Amino acid sequence: MLNNEVTTRLRRPTGADVSQQAAPPQPFGGSISVAKATSSEVLLAWAMNDQALPAAHGAPLRVVVPGWIGARSVKWLQRISAQAEPTDNYFQAEYSVLPPEADPEAAGPGDGITLGPVAIHCAILRPGKNDHLPSGPTEVSGFAFAGDDRTVARVDVSADHGSTWTSTDLDPPENPWTWQHWRAMVTLPPGEAELIARAWDSTAAVQAESPATVWNPRGYANNAAAHLHITCCP
């Protein structure tokens, strides 16, 4: 049973792959909070689809941290430790959003916002990029996802550069860690068009309008609204 002191600490998984990006080279590692680490959804996985876990997916053992960025699901797991502060592993600090004026080469631990739960995002799956379509009513569909304990509350679609928006039909998630599929009928005018899709999560956070508004020196956490260029024939 965990005592109060331990529950304030962080779990630190460390993998077997050694990165030459770190100076000096060190194994890949990261930290997650003990509340997340001891939750029922976090796994130590040695099998997938009723088969032994493939080496490419982290065999013989990997951490799976649903709802968090993939860098926290450490592959080729060798060790898990508990400590009071986040690990100083190179990749704990590397996966962070730096201030716009920061130099990524000189940045160190604590210089940015460390990434953990996945930010709200969505994608347009149909139609496809640069598709040629007939003008008129067209179904647009895709998926959306919100990490950790948030859910997708709404997805909107625009066919006129964001001047007007249409709410989509949003499927409930099969479980808290899966994509939610959505679809909507929009009317496409003849000529060049751009579809935009934006998602809202259960905290009322919404995707930014464009990548420029979420720019950062490392380019992480780009969860801007999905934009898709198409051509419509009369």
C-alpha positions, 0 to 999 in steps of 0.5 A: 500500500502506498503511503502519503510520501510515495504518492507525491512522487513520480514514476520513472520508466527507463528503456534499453535503447541508448540515444546518441542525442543526449550528451553523454548518451543515455537510455530513453526515459521519462516520468509520469505522475504516480496517480497516472502510473497507478491508474487501471489503464496504464499497462506493462505490456508483453503481448499484443493481439494475443501474440508476443509483443514484437520487438518494434513495439518494445518487446519484451516489455513496454509501458503503455500510458493511454491518453499521454504522448507516445514518448511516455510509453517507454519501449524495451523497459528495463527499470521503473523507479519512484522519485520526488522530482521528474527525471532529468532524462534528456527525453523528459525535457526534450518533449516540451513546448519552449517559449518562442524566443528560446534556443532549442539547442541551449534549452534545459530541463524546466525551460518549457512546458513538459508534454504529458496528456494529449491535446485535443485534436481532429483529422479529416479522413474523407474526402482526401487531400486535393480530391476533385468532387462534384459541387453540392452536398458532400459528406465530410468525416474524420476522427477526434481525440482528447487525452487523459481524462477529457473527452471530445465534446463537439466537432465543427466543420466549415466549407467557407474558410471559417465564416460559417460552421456546421456541427457534426454527428459525433460517435461516443468513444468505444472506451476513453482511449479511442478515437471518436468518429464524426461526420457532417453534410456540407454544401460545396460551391464550384471551384477551389475550396478548403474544408476546416474541422475543429474539435472541442473537449469536455473542458471547452478547450478548442483547437487553434485556427492555424499552426502559426498560433501554436508555433514553438521552436521545437514544433511540438503540440501542433494541434491546430484545426485540420485544413483540407484543400479540394476542388469542386466541379460544377 
